[in-house]
Amino acid sequence: MSKDSLIGGSLWEQYSDKVTKRMNNPSFMGELTEEDAAEKGAKLVVADYGADSCGDAVRLYWLVDPESGKILDAKYKSFGCGTAIASSDVMAEMCIGLTVDEAVKITNLDVERALRDSPDRPAVPPQKMHCSVMAYDVIKKAASLYKNVDMSVFEDEEIVCECAQVSLSTIKDVIRLNDLKTVEEITQYTKAGAFCKSCIRPGGHEKRKFYLVDILADTRAEMEHEKLNTPPEEKTFSELTLIQKHKAVEKVIEQFILPILNADGGSVEVVDMKEEEGSTAVYIRYQGACQGCAASSTGTYEVISDTLKQKVDTSIIVYLL
């Protein structure tokens, strides 16, 4: 029976191609041994971590150069769903070549972004987004074993949801990255608030420093403020409407051309503008002293044409009526 017939195909469409590829053909699944470590003169690190939020578990293997602290090789075993396998696979790959101190800076969002086919489309369905957290946590576990310290040493962030171990920065980043608008969406993407629910809003069984409702409101307000204070991207001349092009031409004529003509009692007006293939036709008519000036058909015309091409766009062709 095909996957499509099992779940209608709709769920699979929400996974990126990269996730599907690593689900079916993981590149770093396996194990490393003391023999492997001896061959490379490295220290073998084996770390186990279980994710209470989804019941999955992962075992991470590192071969670490004891002198530089660089991770020479990494593999894993995953006891979980396809998303956990894909997340663990890309996590192991990301570790290779980094020092242990650099590896602990990898976040679950880094893992998820690495699995995206395009920057603006999530790699997995919202209800599976939390699986990347496990890959992030097992790195900290491996680092704590290598350095012989407690995992809490690497916890330099505020934890909002103790049940799912979701940090404040993770929640803020997920809201921004996916333009989330409700607490329910935050829970879908991170599992924060899915269990005891005391972190959702005040009044739960346990008082919290941060609540999802407040984090959401504050982050959305920051996003709106940034949006209002970000100047719109300037369009190229070819992207403007004909009316906008007319205004741009009029502005340059008023600023750079009319002062010269007015000094001699002359003037010019834009009578019409038309779109032509690959160009914009600007039809002008002389006024005042320019109408009877012998130079108006040559020198003045060239000044107007050159100025519009330089100040507005090279696609402009000036026609004299």
C-alpha positions as CSV (number, residue, x, y, z in Angstrom):
1,M,0.0,0.0,0.0
2,S,1.4,3.4,-1.0
3,K,2.0,6.3,1.4
4,D,-0.6,8.3,-0.4
5,S,-3.3,5.7,0.1
6,L,-2.4,5.5,3.8
7,I,-2.8,9.2,4.7
8,G,-4.2,10.8,1.6
9,G,-0.8,12.3,0.6
10,S,-1.5,15.6,2.3
11,L,0.9,15.1,5.2
12,W,3.8,14.0,2.9
13,E,3.3,17.2,0.8
14,Q,4.3,19.2,3.9
15,Y,7.7,17.7,4.1
16,S,10.6,19.2,2.2
17,D,12.4,17.1,-0.4
18,K,15.5,17.2,1.8
19,V,13.6,15.7,4.8
20,T,12.2,12.9,2.6
21,K,15.6,12.1,1.2
22,R,17.2,11.9,4.6
23,M,14.3,9.9,6.0
24,N,14.7,7.3,3.2
25,N,18.5,7.4,2.8
26,P,20.2,8.8,5.9
27,S,23.9,9.5,5.3
28,F,25.2,9.5,8.8
29,M,23.3,6.8,10.6
30,G,25.5,4.2,12.2
31,E,28.0,4.0,15.0
32,L,31.6,4.7,15.8
33,T,33.8,2.5,17.9
34,E,36.9,2.7,20.0
35,E,38.7,1.1,17.1
36,D,37.6,4.0,14.9
37,A,38.8,6.5,17.5
38,A,42.2,4.8,17.8
39,E,42.7,5.0,14.0
40,K,42.3,8.7,14.1
41,G,43.9,9.3,17.5
42,A,40.6,10.7,18.7
43,K,38.4,10.5,21.8
44,L,35.2,8.6,21.4
45,V,32.1,10.3,22.8
46,V,28.8,8.5,23.0
47,A,25.7,10.5,24.2
48,D,22.1,9.4,24.7
49,Y,19.2,11.7,24.9
50,G,15.5,11.1,25.0
51,A,12.8,13.6,24.1
52,D,10.0,13.5,26.6
53,S,7.8,15.6,24.3
54,C,7.6,12.9,21.6
55,G,9.0,9.7,23.1
56,D,11.9,9.5,20.7
57,A,15.5,9.0,21.5
58,V,18.8,9.5,19.8
59,R,22.4,8.2,20.4
60,L,25.1,10.5,19.1
61,Y,28.7,9.4,18.4
62,W,31.6,11.8,18.1
63,L,35.3,11.3,17.3
64,V,37.0,14.4,18.8
65,D,40.6,15.5,18.4
66,P,41.8,15.8,22.0
67,E,44.3,18.6,21.0
68,S,42.0,20.9,19.0
69,G,38.6,19.8,20.3
70,K,37.5,19.4,16.6
71,I,34.9,16.8,15.8
72,L,36.5,14.6,13.2
73,D,33.5,12.4,12.6
74,A,29.9,12.0,13.8
75,K,27.2,9.3,13.5
76,Y,24.0,8.6,15.3
77,K,21.3,6.0,15.9
78,S,17.7,7.3,16.1
79,F,14.8,5.5,17.8
80,G,12.0,7.6,16.5
81,C,10.0,8.9,13.6
82,G,11.2,9.9,10.2
83,T,11.4,13.6,11.1
84,A,13.7,12.6,14.1
85,I,15.9,10.6,11.7
86,A,16.2,13.5,9.2
87,S,16.9,16.0,11.9
88,S,19.5,13.8,13.5
89,D,21.1,13.1,10.2
90,V,21.6,16.7,9.3
91,M,22.7,17.5,12.9
92,A,25.5,14.9,12.7
93,E,26.6,16.3,9.4
94,M,26.6,19.9,10.8
95,C,28.9,18.8,13.7
96,I,31.7,17.5,11.6
97,G,34.5,19.9,11.3
98,L,33.4,22.1,14.2
99,T,35.0,22.3,17.6
100,V,32.9,21.0,20.5
101,D,32.4,24.7,21.6
102,E,31.2,25.6,18.2
103,A,28.9,22.6,17.9
104,V,26.9,23.5,21.1
105,K,25.9,26.7,19.4
106,I,23.9,24.7,16.8
107,T,20.2,25.2,17.6
108,N,17.1,23.3,16.6
109,L,16.2,26.2,14.3
110,D,19.6,25.7,12.5
111,V,18.7,22.1,12.0
112,E,15.3,22.9,10.6
113,R,16.5,25.6,8.3
114,A,19.2,23.2,6.9
115,L,16.3,20.9,5.9
116,R,14.3,23.5,4.0
117,D,14.1,23.4,0.2
118,S,13.5,27.2,0.2
119,P,14.1,29.8,3.0
120,D,10.4,30.7,3.3
121,R,8.8,27.3,3.5
122,P,9.1,25.1,6.7
123,A,10.8,21.7,6.2
124,V,8.3,19.7,8.2
125,P,4.6,20.0,9.3
126,P,4.0,22.1,12.4
127,Q,3.2,19.1,14.6
128,K,6.6,17.6,13.8
129,M,8.7,20.8,14.2
130,H,9.6,19.9,17.8
131,C,11.5,16.8,16.7
132,S,14.5,19.0,15.7
133,V,14.8,19.9,19.4
134,M,16.1,16.4,20.3
135,A,18.9,16.7,17.8
136,Y,19.9,20.0,19.4
137,D,19.8,18.6,23.0
138,V,21.9,15.5,22.3
139,I,24.7,17.8,21.1
140,K,24.7,19.5,24.5
141,K,24.7,16.1,26.1
142,A,27.7,15.0,24.1
143,A,29.6,18.2,24.9
144,S,28.9,17.8,28.6
145,L,30.4,14.2,28.5
146,Y,33.4,15.4,26.5
147,K,34.1,18.3,28.9
148,N,33.0,16.3,32.0
149,V,30.5,19.0,33.0
150,D,26.8,19.2,33.6
151,M,24.5,19.9,30.6
152,S,23.3,23.0,32.5
153,V,26.6,24.7,31.7
154,F,25.4,25.1,28.2
155,E,22.0,26.4,29.1
156,D,22.6,30.1,28.8
157,E,19.0,30.8,27.8
158,E,15.7,31.3,29.6
159,I,13.6,28.1,29.4
160,V,9.9,29.0,29.0
161,C,8.4,25.5,28.8
162,E,10.1,23.1,31.3
163,C,8.1,20.1,30.0
164,A,9.4,20.4,26.4
165,Q,12.6,22.3,27.3
166,V,11.8,25.2,24.9
167,S,13.8,28.4,25.3
168,L,12.6,32.0,25.0
169,S,14.8,32.7,22.0
170,T,13.5,29.6,20.2
171,I,9.9,30.7,20.7
172,K,10.7,34.2,19.5
173,D,12.6,32.9,16.4
174,V,9.8,30.4,15.5
175,I,7.2,33.2,15.7
176,R,9.2,35.4,13.4
177,L,10.4,32.7,11.0
178,N,6.9,31.3,10.5
179,D,4.8,34.5,11.1
180,L,2.9,32.7,13.9
181,K,-0.2,34.5,15.2
182,T,-1.7,32.2,17.9
183,V,-0.5,30.4,20.9
184,E,-1.9,27.2,19.4
185,E,0.5,27.6,16.5
186,I,3.5,28.1,18.9
187,T,2.5,24.8,20.5
188,Q,2.3,23.0,17.1
189,Y,5.7,24.2,16.1
190,T,7.6,23.8,19.4
191,K,5.5,21.7,21.8
192,A,5.8,24.5,24.3
193,G,2.5,24.5,26.3
194,A,1.5,21.1,25.2
195,F,1.8,19.3,28.5
196,C,1.2,20.9,31.9
197,K,0.2,24.2,30.2
198,S,1.4,26.4,33.0
199,C,3.6,28.4,30.6
200,I,0.7,29.4,28.4
201,R,-0.8,32.2,30.5
202,P,-0.9,33.3,34.2
203,G,-3.2,31.3,36.5
204,G,-1.8,27.8,35.9
205,H,-0.6,25.4,38.6
206,E,2.9,26.9,38.6
207,K,4.0,30.5,38.3
208,R,6.3,31.2,35.4
209,K,8.6,34.1,34.5
210,F,7.5,34.1,30.9
211,Y,4.1,33.2,29.3
212,L,3.4,32.3,25.7
213,V,0.6,34.8,25.4
214,D,3.0,37.6,26.4
215,I,5.9,36.4,24.3
216,L,3.5,36.2,21.3
217,A,2.1,39.7,21.9
218,D,5.5,41.3,22.5
219,T,7.1,39.6,19.5
220,R,4.2,40.5,17.1
221,A,4.5,44.1,18.3
222,E,8.2,44.1,17.6
223,M,7.5,42.7,14.1
224,E,4.9,45.4,13.3
225,H,7.2,48.2,14.6
226,E,10.1,46.9,12.4
227,K,7.7,46.7,9.5
228,L,6.5,50.3,9.9
229,N,10.1,51.5,10.3
230,T,11.5,49.7,7.3
231,P,11.5,51.8,4.2
232,P,9.9,50.2,1.2
233,E,12.2,48.8,-1.4
234,E,12.7,51.2,-4.3
235,K,11.3,49.9,-7.6
236,T,13.3,50.1,-10.8
237,F,12.0,52.4,-13.5
238,S,10.7,49.5,-15.6
239,E,8.7,48.3,-12.6
240,L,6.8,51.6,-12.2
241,T,3.3,52.2,-13.5
242,L,3.0,54.7,-16.4
243,I,1.7,57.3,-13.9
244,Q,4.6,56.8,-11.6
245,K,7.0,57.1,-14.6
246,H,5.3,60.3,-15.6
247,K,5.9,61.7,-12.1
248,A,9.6,60.7,-12.1
249,V,10.1,62.4,-15.4
250,E,8.3,65.6,-14.3
251,K,10.4,65.7,-11.1
252,V,13.7,65.6,-13.0
253,I,12.5,68.2,-15.5
254,E,11.4,70.5,-12.7
255,Q,14.6,70.0,-10.8
256,F,17.3,70.0,-13.5
257,I,15.9,71.3,-16.8
258,L,13.4,74.1,-16.1
259,P,15.8,76.2,-14.1
260,I,18.1,76.4,-17.2
261,L,15.2,77.1,-19.6
262,N,13.5,79.6,-17.3
263,A,16.6,81.7,-17.1
264,D,16.3,82.5,-20.8
265,G,12.5,82.9,-20.7
266,G,11.8,79.4,-22.0
267,S,10.0,76.3,-20.7
268,V,8.9,72.8,-21.7
269,E,6.0,70.6,-20.9
270,V,5.4,66.8,-21.0
271,V,2.5,66.3,-23.3
272,D,2.3,62.5,-23.3
273,M,4.1,59.3,-22.4
274,K,3.7,55.8,-23.9
275,E,5.2,52.4,-23.3
276,E,7.1,51.1,-26.3
277,E,8.9,47.7,-26.7
278,G,11.9,48.0,-24.3
279,S,11.6,51.8,-23.9
280,T,9.4,54.6,-22.7
281,A,8.5,57.4,-25.1
282,V,8.3,60.9,-23.6
283,Y,6.6,63.5,-25.8
284,I,7.5,67.2,-25.0
285,R,6.5,70.6,-26.3
286,Y,8.6,73.8,-26.0
287,Q,7.0,76.9,-24.4
288,G,8.0,80.5,-24.1
289,A,11.2,81.7,-25.7
290,C,12.2,78.1,-26.5
291,Q,9.4,78.0,-29.2
292,G,11.3,80.4,-31.4
293,C,14.8,79.6,-30.4
294,A,17.0,78.2,-33.2
295,A,18.8,76.0,-30.8
296,S,15.6,74.4,-29.4
297,S,15.5,71.7,-32.0
298,T,19.1,70.6,-31.4
299,G,21.0,71.7,-28.4
300,T,18.0,72.1,-26.0
301,Y,16.5,68.8,-27.2
302,E,19.8,67.0,-26.5
303,V,20.1,68.5,-23.0
304,I,16.6,67.3,-22.2
305,S,17.1,63.9,-23.6
306,D,20.5,63.3,-22.0
307,T,19.3,64.6,-18.6
308,L,16.3,62.3,-18.6
309,K,18.4,59.3,-19.6
310,Q,21.0,60.0,-16.9
311,K,18.7,61.0,-14.0
312,V,15.7,58.8,-14.7
313,D,16.4,55.8,-17.0
314,T,18.4,55.0,-20.2
315,S,15.3,53.5,-21.8
316,I,13.7,56.9,-22.2
317,I,13.3,58.2,-25.8
318,V,12.3,61.9,-26.1
319,Y,10.1,63.0,-29.0
320,L,9.6,66.7,-29.8
321,L,6.1,67.8,-30.8
